[in-house]
Amino acid sequence: MVAFLLRLKLWWCADFHRAPVHRTAANTTLNTKDGVASALSLSALNGGACRAPGQANLVETNLSKANLSEIKLILADLRGANLEFADLSKANLSEADLSRVNLEGANLIAANLNQVKLSGANLTGVNLQRANLIAAKLILSGLQEQTWNKQN
């Protein structure tokens, strides 16, 4: 069910409904744990189908424990989404709206968060090693000292 709903959302985000997103959504893998989707892989979305402003609308989407490594969601709208323990390593979320997003325990190693909006986001336990946070808006983001690598 989760794969079907995400496939519908991704279908609308593609510029002129191009096939790469359809193939990606069709090839997603869902692992179940107690009947609940616990992992989702969207790494094939790197074709850049969701680069236009407002195209990737993932507002309040549950992507908990999703494998989104190296995904490109430039200017994506992820307000209120659940990305708890998601792998966003090397992801490009430049100028995305991550307001009120739950990123607890997420892996954002070497992620591009240039000009991203993180107001009200839960960043407890987030790994931000080598992440690009230039001009990021972190107002009331709940960023705690232990989430920063001492080398940054």
Secondary structure, DSSP 8 states (H G I E B T S, - for coil): -HHHHHHHHHHHHSGGG-HHHHHHHHT--EEEETTEEEEEB-GGGGGTTT-STT--B-TT-B-TT-B-TT-B-TT-B-TT-B-TT-B-TT-B-TT-B-TT-B-TT-B-TT-B-TT-B-TT-B-TT-B-TT-B-TT-B-TT----GGGS-TT-
